[in-house]
Amino acid sequence: MPAPRSRPANPARLVQHHQMRDDPDLLRPIEEADLDTMRRLFTEPAMCKPFEWFGFRDPHAFRRRWEADGWIGKDDSMLAVRPPDGGFAGIVSWRPIRTVPEGACVEMGILLLPEHRGRGIGTEAQRQLVEYLFATTLVNRVQAGTDVENVAEQRALERAGFLREGVLRGCAFIGGRWRDGVMYARLRDDPAPPSA
Ligand SMILES: CC(C)(COP(=O)(O)OP(=O)(O)OC[C@H]1O[C@@H](n2cnc3c(N)ncnc32)[C@H](O)[C@@H]1OP(=O)(O)O)[C@@H](O)C(=O)NCCC(=O)NCCS
């Protein structure tokens, strides 16, 4: 599968990127007020399709987990994405991938509410999550896999300084068939992403 073609930058979005870069707080811990929207984000097919719908799940699990550790834990973690005008735009997540030595690699994910997509928030939230992980942990590699047809996520990752590493054949079962994925990663010593 060839790499997606790079497209000329959209000047309107560059303004948004610069505005969001002045805001250090696009990510914050999940709050109680987020839980109902978060549950809908993960349990309503229309919120997740076409690439993130993996079937129904326990709708009460989100609150139970939040009450236990605020969704920041050893095995996996989530932060809320706060759009520039406040509120809740979705989540970013990460979990350790087994490596030697332990703690060297995490895999991250993101899911935004449909009304917050396509405004530059996904690019900036993922860039900020990587900076946060490099600043607060000894992680050397942050990786992210996505569907071969998920062009928005591939572009967002590239804009956030990730390099495309390869295709993972038949790695996800979505919509009744096995699908190929693409693996991206950013290493601690990789160049920082360009300013927009
Ligand atoms: C994928 C996702 C995180 C991207 O975040 P976003 O805020 O919507 O994307 P951005 O506005 O930052 O745009 C990133 C790039 O993708 C492009 N893009 C955005 N939506 C697109 C679409 N529907 N189709 C093609 N390209 C798209 C943008 O033009 C931009 O490219 P550019 O910088 O070359 O102009 C977000 O759309 C989302 O949460 N989608 C649903 C869940 C999902 O797919 N998560 C990733 C799973 S691995």
PDBQT file of the ligand as one rigid body, heavy atoms in Angstrom, charges set to zero:
ROOT
HETATM    1  C1  LIG A 201      -8.431  10.840  13.150  1.00  0.00    +0.000 C 
HETATM    2  C2  LIG A 201      -8.602  12.095  14.002  1.00  0.00    +0.000 C 
HETATM    3  C3  LIG A 201      -7.905  11.912  15.351  1.00  0.00    +0.000 C 
HETATM    4  C4  LIG A 201      -7.900  13.266  13.259  1.00  0.00    +0.000 C 
HETATM    5  O1  LIG A 201      -8.055  14.424  14.027  1.00  0.00    +0.000 OA
HETATM    6  P1  LIG A 201      -8.736  15.712  13.353  1.00  0.00    +0.000 P 
HETATM    7  O2  LIG A 201      -8.724  16.796  14.349  1.00  0.00    +0.000 OA
HETATM    8  O3  LIG A 201     -10.043  15.324  12.754  1.00  0.00    +0.000 OA
HETATM    9  O4  LIG A 201      -7.725  15.990  12.173  1.00  0.00    +0.000 OA
HETATM   10  P2  LIG A 201      -7.020  17.375  11.828  1.00  0.00    +0.000 P 
HETATM   11  O5  LIG A 201      -8.054  18.441  11.692  1.00  0.00    +0.000 OA
HETATM   12  O6  LIG A 201      -5.908  17.607  12.815  1.00  0.00    +0.000 OA
HETATM   13  O7  LIG A 201      -6.460  17.070  10.376  1.00  0.00    +0.000 OA
HETATM   14  C5  LIG A 201      -5.356  16.234  10.181  1.00  0.00    +0.000 C 
HETATM   15  C6  LIG A 201      -5.135  16.079   8.688  1.00  0.00    +0.000 C 
HETATM   16  O8  LIG A 201      -6.109  15.185   8.154  1.00  0.00    +0.000 OA
HETATM   17  C7  LIG A 201      -6.852  15.829   7.123  1.00  0.00    +0.000 C 
HETATM   18  N1  LIG A 201      -8.218  15.379   7.277  1.00  0.00    +0.000 N 
HETATM   19  C8  LIG A 201      -9.068  15.698   8.276  1.00  0.00    +0.000 A 
HETATM   20  N2  LIG A 201     -10.233  15.040   8.084  1.00  0.00    +0.000 NA
HETATM   21  C9  LIG A 201     -10.096  14.325   6.963  1.00  0.00    +0.000 A 
HETATM   22  C10 LIG A 201     -10.937  13.430   6.249  1.00  0.00    +0.000 A 
HETATM   23  N3  LIG A 201     -12.163  13.137   6.691  1.00  0.00    +0.000 N 
HETATM   24  N4  LIG A 201     -10.460  12.852   5.127  1.00  0.00    +0.000 NA
HETATM   25  C11 LIG A 201      -9.214  13.116   4.688  1.00  0.00    +0.000 A 
HETATM   26  N5  LIG A 201      -8.351  13.953   5.337  1.00  0.00    +0.000 NA
HETATM   27  C12 LIG A 201      -8.803  14.531   6.446  1.00  0.00    +0.000 A 
HETATM   28  C13 LIG A 201      -6.696  17.304   7.374  1.00  0.00    +0.000 C 
HETATM   29  O9  LIG A 201      -6.869  18.063   6.207  1.00  0.00    +0.000 OA
HETATM   30  C14 LIG A 201      -5.281  17.363   7.906  1.00  0.00    +0.000 C 
HETATM   31  O10 LIG A 201      -4.371  17.261   6.842  1.00  0.00    +0.000 OA
HETATM   32  P3  LIG A 201      -3.478  18.533   6.414  1.00  0.00    +0.000 P 
HETATM   33  O11 LIG A 201      -2.722  18.907   7.667  1.00  0.00    +0.000 OA
HETATM   34  O12 LIG A 201      -2.637  18.002   5.308  1.00  0.00    +0.000 OA
HETATM   35  O13 LIG A 201      -4.438  19.593   5.999  1.00  0.00    +0.000 OA
HETATM   36  C15 LIG A 201     -10.119  12.426  14.229  1.00  0.00    +0.000 C 
HETATM   37  O14 LIG A 201     -10.702  12.745  12.980  1.00  0.00    +0.000 OA
HETATM   38  C16 LIG A 201     -10.886  11.309  14.891  1.00  0.00    +0.000 C 
HETATM   39  O15 LIG A 201     -10.966  11.241  16.107  1.00  0.00    +0.000 OA
HETATM   40  N6  LIG A 201     -11.481  10.407  14.054  1.00  0.00    +0.000 N 
HETATM   41  C17 LIG A 201     -12.258   9.288  14.559  1.00  0.00    +0.000 C 
HETATM   42  C18 LIG A 201     -11.421   8.309  15.381  1.00  0.00    +0.000 C 
HETATM   43  C19 LIG A 201     -10.183   7.859  14.683  1.00  0.00    +0.000 C 
HETATM   44  O16 LIG A 201     -10.152   7.556  13.501  1.00  0.00    +0.000 OA
HETATM   45  N7  LIG A 201      -9.112   7.798  15.489  1.00  0.00    +0.000 N 
HETATM   46  C20 LIG A 201      -7.818   7.319  15.070  1.00  0.00    +0.000 C 
HETATM   47  C21 LIG A 201      -7.839   5.871  15.259  1.00  0.00    +0.000 C 
HETATM   48  S1  LIG A 201      -6.315   5.100  15.104  1.00  0.00    +0.000 SA
ENDROOT
TORSDOF 0
